[in-house]
C-alpha cells in the first residue's frame, strides 16, 4: 500500500471517527431532550386534570367500585373543561388506588394501560411513576401520578403519549446524518487522495530523479520543487544539495581516474625513452666482434646519464606519490630569512654565473623546512631554464598571508600554456628542448597545498614570470 493511499485512508478514518462521535453525541442529546420534553408535556397536562378530578363530584365514584361495573366514559363529563380540552395525542386513564380502571375516553375495559406491580406500589406510596410499554403495537411513554387528598391516594391518573413520532424523527436523523457522513467521508477520501498526491509530489520527483540518475549515471539532475519551504520542501532542498555534493565528488573521482590514466601513460612514455636507450646500448656492448674501446666508453657514459635520468624521474614520482597520499609534513615555526639565504646560496652553486637577488623581511611561518626549500629550488630551477638574466627572490607580508615570490625576466608564458603549468608531465612547445620531465611545478603544488598554502604562476609576455607562494602568517 502506497504512502499516498495510507495517508488518504488515515485522513478518512479520522474524519469518520469524528463524524461518528458527533453523530452519536447529537443523537443522544436529541433523544434526551425530546424525552424530557415529552415528560414535561405530560406532567403539565396532568396538573389541570388532577385538579379537575379532585374538585369535581361528577365522577361520583367510590374508592372501591363494584365488581362488574364498567369504566365510565369521558363523554359523561361534558361540563368538565379539562376533559373537553384533552389533546388528541394524549391518552388519559383514571384508576382507583388499586389500579382498577375507573374512566377512559371510550369507557371500555380494554382501554386499560399497563401498570406493573412495582409502579403501583410507588404510586400507592405517593410517588409518580414513569413507564414505557407497547400499546396496540406502539411504544408509549406512560406517566402515572397519584391524586392525593387529605394525605390519602384517591385516584391514579395515567397520561400516555406515543413515542413513534419521536423514534421516527430520531431514525430519520440517524439515517440522514449517516448518509451525509458517508458522502463526506467518500468526498474526503477523494480530496485527501488529491491533496496527498500534491503533498507527496516532491517525494515522487525525488524517486524519479534517483531512478534517472541510477539509469543515466548523471548527477546533474535536480528535483524541481516550487512549493513552500515546509518539511517536504526542506527534503527536496536537502536532496538537491546531496546531489550537488555527489556530483562534485563524482567529478573529482572521474577527474582523478582520468589523471591517473594520463599519469600512467605519461610515466610509460617518459620511461620508455631511457629504457630504450639502455637496451640499445646493451645490445651494442654485446656486439660481436666487440666495438672499439673508445665507442664502448661513450656507450657506458650514455648509459650512466640515462640511469641518472631514470633515478631522477623515479625520485620525482616518489615525491608526488607521497604528496598525493597526504603524507603529513611537519609544520614548525620557521625563520624564513635564513632558509632563503641558504637556498639562494645553493642555487648559485648550481649556476655560478647567475645573479640572484634576495629581498626579504624577517618573517616566520609554520612550514616543513625541507619541503619549503625543495619548492623554492624547483622555482629557481624553473626560472634558470627559461631565462639567462637575473632572478629575484622576494618575501613579504600581505595582510594575514606571507608571500614568497620567485621572479625572472624571461620571455613569459603563453596564456594557453599558463592554464596547464601545474599539470604533471606538461611541457609547452617552447620548453620541449629543455631538460626535465615536467614534474617540478606539480611537485611544488602538491607540497605547498599539503602545508596549507597556495601556489600560482603569473606571467606577462616579454616581461617574465613570477611564481607566488602564499602561507598563513604567524602572529607577531
C-alpha positions in Angstrom: 0.0 0.0 0.0 1.5 3.3 -1.0 2.0 6.2 1.4 -0.4 8.3 -0.6 -3.2 5.7 -0.1 -2.4 5.2 3.5 -2.4 9.0 4.1 -5.9 9.3 2.4 -7.3 6.3 4.3 -5.9 7.6 7.6 -7.4 11.0 7.0 -10.8 9.4 6.1 -10.8 7.1 9.1 -10.0 10.0 11.5 -12.8 12.0 9.8 -15.2 9.0 10.1 -14.4 8.7 13.8 -15.0 12.4 14.4 -18.3 12.3 12.5 -19.4 9.1 14.4 -18.6 10.8 17.7 -20.5 14.0 16.6 -23.5 11.9 15.3 -23.7 9.8 18.5 -23.5 12.9 20.6 -26.2 14.8 18.7 -28.4 11.7 18.6 -28.0 11.3 22.4 -28.8 14.9 23.0 -31.8 14.9 20.8 -33.1 11.7 22.3 -32.7 13.0 25.8 -34.1 16.5 25.0 -37.2 15.1 23.2 -37.8 12.6 26.0 -37.6 15.3 28.6 -39.9 17.5 26.6 -42.4 14.7 26.4 -42.2 14.2 30.1 -42.7 17.9 30.7 -45.7 18.0 28.4 -47.3 15.0 30.2 -46.5 16.4 33.6 -48.1 19.8 32.7 -51.2 18.2 31.2 -51.6 16.2 34.4 -51.8 19.2 36.6 -55.1 20.5 35.2 -56.6 17.1 35.0 -55.6 16.2 38.5 -57.2 19.4 40.0 -60.3 18.8 38.0 -60.7 15.2 39.1 -60.2 16.1 42.8 -62.5 19.1 42.7 -65.4 17.7 40.7 -68.2 15.5 42.1 -69.3 14.4 38.6 -67.3 11.2 38.8 -69.5 10.1 41.7 -67.2 7.2 42.4 -66.3 5.2 45.4 -62.9 4.2 46.4 -63.8 0.5 45.8 -66.0 0.2 42.7 -68.4 -2.7 42.5 -67.2 -5.7 40.6 -68.6 -5.8 37.1 -69.3 -2.1 36.8 -67.6 -0.9 33.5 -65.5 2.2 33.5 -67.1 5.4 32.7 -66.6 7.4 29.5 -65.3 11.0 29.4 -68.3 11.9 27.5 -70.2 11.6 30.8 -68.5 14.7 32.0 -69.3 17.4 29.4 -69.3 20.1 32.0 -65.6 19.4 33.0 -63.5 21.7 30.8 -60.1 19.8 31.3 -61.7 16.6 29.8 -63.0 18.6 26.8 -59.6 20.2 26.1 -57.6 17.0 26.1 -55.1 16.8 23.2 -55.6 14.0 20.7 -52.1 12.9 21.2 -52.5 12.3 24.9 -54.1 9.2 26.2 -55.7 9.6 29.7 -56.9 7.0 32.1 -58.2 7.3 35.6 -57.6 4.4 38.0 -58.5 3.7 41.6 -55.8 3.3 44.2 -55.6 -0.4 43.4 -55.0 0.1 39.8 -58.5 -0.7 38.5 -59.7 1.4 35.5 -62.4 3.9 36.5 -62.7 6.1 33.5 -61.4 6.2 29.9 -62.4 8.2 26.7 -64.5 5.3 25.4 -65.4 3.7 28.7 -64.1 0.3 27.7 -62.3 -2.3 29.9 -59.8 -3.0 27.1 -58.7 0.7 27.3 -56.6 -0.1 30.4 -52.9 1.0 30.1 -50.1 -1.2 31.5 -49.0 -0.7 35.1 -46.7 -3.1 36.8 -46.7 -4.0 40.4 -43.6 -2.0 41.3 -45.2 1.1 39.8 -48.4 0.5 41.7 -46.5 0.2 44.9 -44.7 3.5 44.2 -48.0 5.2 43.4 -49.7 4.0 46.5 -46.8 5.4 48.4 -47.5 8.8 46.9 -44.7 8.8 44.2 -45.1 9.4 40.5 -44.1 6.6 38.1 -42.8 6.6 34.6 -43.2 3.6 32.4 -42.5 2.7 28.7 -44.7 0.0 27.2 -46.1 -1.3 24.0 -49.8 -0.5 23.5 -51.6 -1.5 20.3 -48.2 -2.1 18.5 -47.0 1.4 19.5 -44.4 2.3 22.1 -45.9 4.5 24.7 -44.5 6.8 27.4 -46.9 6.4 30.3 -46.9 9.0 33.2 -48.6 7.7 36.3 -49.5 10.3 39.0 -51.2 9.7 42.3 -54.0 12.1 43.1 -53.8 12.7 46.9 -56.4 14.5 49.1 -56.1 14.8 52.8 -53.0 12.6 52.7 -54.8 9.7 51.0 -54.4 8.5 47.5 -57.9 8.8 45.9 -57.1 8.1 42.3 -54.2 7.3 39.9 -54.1 9.5 36.8 -52.4 7.9 33.7 -51.3 10.1 30.8 -49.6 8.4 27.8 -48.1 9.6 24.6 -46.8 7.6 21.6 -43.1 7.6 21.1 -43.4 6.5 17.5 -43.1 10.0 16.1 -40.1 10.8 18.2 -38.5 7.5 17.3 -39.1 8.1 13.6 -37.6 11.5 13.8 -34.5 10.1 15.6 -34.3 7.3 13.0 -34.6 9.8 10.2 -31.9 11.9 11.7 -29.7 8.9 12.1 -30.2 7.8 8.5 -29.7 11.4 7.2 -26.7 12.0 9.2 -25.2 8.6 8.3 -25.8 9.3 4.6 -24.4 12.8 4.8 -21.4 11.4 6.8 -20.8 8.7 4.2 -20.9 11.3 1.4 -18.5 13.5 3.4 -16.1 10.6 4.0 -16.1 9.5 0.4 -15.6 13.1 -0.7 -12.8 13.5 1.9 -11.2 10.3 0.7 -11.1 11.7 -2.9 -9.9 15.1 -1.7 -7.4 13.5 0.6 -6.1 11.4 -2.3 -5.7 14.5 -4.5 -4.1 16.6 -1.8 -1.8 13.8 -0.7 -0.7 13.5 -4.3 0.1 17.2 -4.3 2.0 17.0 -1.0 3.9 13.9 -2.0 4.7 15.0 -5.5 8.2 16.2 -4.4 8.9 12.7 -3.0 7.7 11.1 -6.2 10.0 13.5 -8.1 12.9 12.6 -5.8 12.2 8.9 -6.5 12.1 9.6 -10.3 15.2 11.7 -10.1 17.1 8.9 -8.2 15.9 6.3 -10.8 17.1 8.6 -13.6 20.4 9.1 -12.0 20.8 5.4 -11.5 20.0 4.7 -15.1 21.9 7.5 -16.7 24.7 7.9 -14.1 24.2 11.7 -14.4 24.3 13.6 -11.2 23.3 16.9 -12.9 19.6 16.2 -12.4 17.7 18.1 -9.7 14.3 17.9 -8.1 12.2 20.8 -9.5 10.3 21.9 -6.4 8.5 25.3 -6.3 6.3 24.8 -3.2 6.7 26.2 0.3 9.7 25.5 2.4 8.0 23.1 4.7 9.2 19.6 5.7 8.7 18.4 2.1 10.4 21.5 0.7 13.3 21.0 3.0 13.6 17.4 2.0 13.7 18.4 -1.7 16.3 21.1 -0.9 18.4 18.6 1.1 18.2 16.0 -1.7 19.3 18.6 -4.3 22.2 19.6 -2.0 23.1 16.0 -1.6 23.1 15.6 -5.4 25.3 18.6 -5.8 27.8 17.1 -3.4 27.6 13.7 -5.1 28.1 15.4 -8.5 31.1 17.2 -7.2 32.6 14.1 -5.6 31.8 12.0 -8.8 33.5 14.6 -10.9 36.5 14.7 -8.6 36.7 10.9 -8.8 36.3 10.9 -12.5 38.9 13.6 -12.8 41.3 11.6 -10.6 40.8 8.5 -12.6 41.5 10.4 -15.8 44.5 12.0 -14.2 45.7 8.5 -13.1 45.3 7.2 -16.6 47.1 10.2 -18.1 49.8 9.8 -15.4 50.4 6.2 -16.2 50.5 7.0 -19.9 53.0 9.8 -19.3 55.1 7.8 -17.0 55.2 5.0 -19.5 56.2 7.4 -22.2 58.9 9.0 -20.1 60.3 5.6 -19.0 60.3 4.2 -22.5 62.9 6.6 -23.9 65.7 5.9 -21.3 64.9 2.2 -21.2 65.0 2.0 -25.0 68.4 3.8 -24.9 69.7 1.5 -22.3 68.5 -1.6 -24.1 70.1 -0.4 -27.3 73.4 0.4 -25.7 73.5 -3.0 -24.1 72.9 -4.5 -27.5 75.9 -2.6 -28.8 78.1 -3.7 -26.0 77.2 -7.3 -26.8 78.2 -6.8 -30.5 80.5 -9.4 -32.0 83.2 -8.6 -32.7 83.4 -6.1 -29.8 83.3 -2.4 -30.7 86.4 -0.3 -30.2 87.2 0.8 -26.7 86.5 4.5 -27.4 83.0 3.6 -28.5 82.4 1.4 -25.6 83.4 4.2 -23.2 80.9 6.6 -24.9 78.2 3.9 -24.7 78.9 3.5 -21.0 78.8 7.2 -20.4 75.5 7.4 -22.2 74.1 4.6 -20.1 75.2 6.4 -16.9 73.4 9.5 -18.0 70.2 7.6 -18.8 70.4 5.8 -15.5 70.8 9.1 -13.6 67.8 10.4 -15.6 65.8 7.3 -14.6 66.7 7.8 -10.9 65.7 11.5 -11.0 62.3 10.5 -12.6 61.7 7.8 -10.0 62.6 10.2 -7.2 60.2 12.8 -8.6 57.4 10.2 -8.9 58.0 9.1 -5.3 57.8 12.7 -4.1 54.5 13.1 -6.0 53.2 9.8 -4.6 53.9 10.8 -1.1 52.3 14.2 -1.6 49.2 12.6 -3.2 48.9 10.1 -0.3 48.7 13.1 2.1 51.9 12.5 3.9 52.0 14.7 6.9 54.6 17.4 6.6 56.0 19.0 9.7 54.6 22.4 10.5 57.0 24.1 12.8 57.9 27.7 13.4 60.4 28.6 10.8 62.6 31.7 10.4 62.2 32.5 6.7 65.3 34.7 6.0 68.0 32.1 6.9 66.2 29.5 4.8 66.1 31.9 1.8 69.7 32.8 2.1 70.7 29.1 2.2 68.5 28.2 -0.8 69.9 31.1 -2.8 73.5 30.1 -2.0 72.9 26.5 -3.1 71.2 27.8 -6.3 74.2 30.0 -7.1 76.4 26.9 -6.8 74.3 25.2 -9.5 74.7 28.2 -11.8 77.7 30.3 -10.7 77.2 32.9 -13.3 73.6 33.6 -12.4 72.6 36.8 -10.5 70.1 36.0 -7.7 68.7 39.0 -5.9 67.2 38.3 -2.4 64.7 40.8 -1.0 63.1 39.5 2.3 61.7 40.8 5.5 62.4 39.0 8.8 59.3 36.8 8.8 58.2 33.5 10.4 55.7 30.9 9.3 54.6 27.4 10.1 56.1 25.0 7.5 58.2 22.0 6.8 61.8 23.3 6.3 62.9 20.7 3.8 59.7 20.8 1.8 59.7 24.6 1.5 63.3 24.5 0.5 62.5 22.0 -2.2 59.7 24.2 -3.5 62.0 27.2 -3.7 64.7 25.2 -5.5 62.1 24.0 -8.0 61.0 27.6 -8.6 64.6 28.7 -9.1 65.4 25.8 -11.4 62.4 26.6 -13.5 63.5 30.3 -13.7 67.0 29.3 -14.7 65.7 27.2 -17.6 63.6 30.0 -19.1 65.9 33.0 -18.8 69.6 33.8 -18.8 69.1 37.0 -16.9 68.6 37.9 -13.2 66.2 36.1 -10.8 64.6 37.8 -7.8 63.5 36.0 -4.6 61.2 38.1 -2.5 59.4 37.5 0.8 56.9 39.9 2.4 53.7 40.0 4.5 50.4 40.7 2.6 47.7 41.1 5.2 47.3 37.8 7.1 49.4 35.9 4.5 53.1 35.6 4.0 54.0 35.6 0.3 57.2 34.3 -1.4 57.9 35.3 -5.0 60.4 33.8 -7.4 60.5 36.1 -10.5 62.5 36.0 -13.7 62.9 38.3 -16.7 62.4 35.7 -19.4 60.0 35.8 -22.4 57.0 34.9 -20.3 54.4 32.1 -20.7 51.6 32.0 -23.2 48.1 32.2 -21.7 47.1 28.8 -23.1 50.2 27.2 -21.5 49.7 29.0 -18.2 46.5 27.2 -17.5 48.3 23.8 -17.6 51.6 24.9 -16.0 51.0 22.7 -12.9 49.8 19.6 -14.8 52.0 16.6 -14.5 54.4 15.9 -17.4 53.1 19.1 -19.1 55.7 20.9 -21.2 54.9 23.8 -23.5 56.2 23.9 -27.0 58.9 26.3 -26.0 60.2 24.0 -23.3 60.4 20.7 -25.2 64.1 21.2 -25.8 64.8 21.9 -22.2 65.8 19.1 -19.8 63.3 17.7 -17.3 60.1 15.8 -17.2 57.5 18.4 -16.5 57.0 17.3 -12.9 58.8 20.1 -10.9 55.9 22.5 -10.6 53.5 19.6 -10.0 55.6 18.6 -7.0 55.8 22.2 -5.8 52.0 22.5 -6.0 51.4 19.2 -4.1 53.9 20.1 -1.3 52.5 23.7 -1.0 48.9 22.5 -0.6 50.0 19.8 1.8 51.4 22.5 4.1 48.1 24.5 3.9 49.4 27.1 1.4 48.6 28.1 -2.2 50.7 28.4 -5.3 50.1 30.2 -8.6 52.0 31.5 -11.6 51.6 34.9 -13.1 53.2 35.8 -16.4 53.3 38.6 -19.0 54.7 38.2 -22.5 58.1 39.9 -22.8 58.2 40.8 -19.1 58.9 37.4 -17.4 57.1 35.2 -14.9 56.6 35.1 -11.2 55.9 32.0 -9.0 53.9 33.1 -6.0 53.7 31.0 -2.8 51.2 32.1 0.0 51.1 30.8 3.5 49.2 31.9 6.6 51.3 34.3 8.7 52.3 33.7 12.2 51.3 36.3 14.8 53.9 38.7 16.0 
